[in-house]
Each structure stands twice: as structure tokens, then as C-alpha cells.
Amino acid sequence: MTRFVSLLTIAVLAGYAFHALAQMRADARQVPGAIGTSSSNGIAFAWFYEPSDRTVYVCRTGPGDSVECKGRATLP
């Protein structure tokens, strides 16, 4: 009787482990989409929207091709 209960317990735990492993999902984030661009006097701006955070980023590039993305605002 003890042997049967032990095997039954092991089978139930193995089934639960298979179920738990089947439920794992990879965290896939969306890539920020471009909203628009603007340029003047050799300085260019680009705005991006990230839907997962509902956040808007602004990036600036100037002479020397350096890109700075410092602006950030969260939409309501």
C-alpha cells in the first residue's frame, strides 16, 4: 500500500512539473515604432513610441553622427 501511494505521489508531482514547464512564456517586448522626424541646420530629431510602456522617446543627432536619446514622457 505504501509503495502504491509513493508511486502515485511521484506521478502527480511529475504531471504538475510538466504542466508548470509548459506554461512558461518568453518575455517578448515590442520594438519602439517611429512617430516622426524633423531636421534643421544639420541637427535631426526622431520621435519613437513604445507601446508596452506607453512612452515617447526623442532622439537627437548632430554633427559627428552622435545619437542622444534623453527625452522621455509617459502618456496617460
VOGU-3710 file (C-alpha; in Angstrom, 3 decimals, decimal comma):
1> mtrfvsllti> 0,000/0,000/0,000  2,845/2,408/0,867  4,544/1,623/-2,423  1,359/2,432/-4,361  0,890/5,770/-2,552  4,545/6,681/-3,178  4,269/5,921/-6,903  1,003/7,839/-7,123  2,583/10,853/-5,396  5,581/10,778/-7,745
11> avlagyafha> 3,264/10,554/-10,773  1,196/13,523/-9,581  4,311/15,624/-8,921  5,758/14,727/-12,338  2,480/15,718/-14,001  2,482/19,036/-12,151  6,120/19,655/-13,178  5,301/19,021/-16,863  2,316/21,356/-16,604  4,405/24,099/-14,961
21> laqmradarq> 7,118/23,832/-17,627  4,517/24,014/-20,393  3,204/27,333/-19,018  6,495/29,249/-19,368  6,477/32,034/-21,940  9,305/34,170/-23,245  9,121/37,881/-22,480  8,741/39,445/-25,915  8,813/43,226/-25,993  7,655/45,281/-28,895
31> vpgaigtsss> 10,159/47,433/-30,719  9,522/51,178/-30,399  7,857/52,490/-33,534  8,895/55,701/-35,242  6,371/58,523/-34,949  8,100/61,235/-36,945  11,316/63,020/-37,808  12,469/66,599/-38,177  15,745/68,241/-39,188  17,111/71,745/-39,389
41> ngiafawfye> 20,613/73,242/-39,658  22,356/69,849/-39,509  20,513/68,650/-36,376  17,919/65,892/-36,728  15,260/64,738/-34,287  13,264/61,494/-34,273  10,349/60,543/-32,014  9,627/56,934/-31,037  6,669/55,372/-29,239  6,986/52,201/-27,135
51> psdrtvyvcr> 3,520/50,637/-26,714  4,380/48,337/-23,799  5,323/51,286/-21,539  3,194/53,879/-23,366  6,320/56,023/-23,506  7,549/58,556/-26,069  11,299/58,989/-26,675  13,000/61,751/-28,616  16,450/61,221/-30,116  18,769/63,910/-31,475
61> tgpgdsveck> 21,719/63,617/-33,801  24,086/66,374/-34,782  27,451/66,913/-36,355  29,741/63,905/-35,914  26,860/61,390/-36,124  26,433/61,015/-32,354  22,910/59,966/-31,297  21,429/61,085/-27,972  18,101/59,729/-26,720  17,427/61,530/-23,468
71> gratlp> 13,892/62,840/-23,740  11,152/60,672/-22,268  7,483/61,223/-21,491  4,834/58,746/-20,352  1,437/59,135/-21,941  -1,696/58,959/-19,764
//
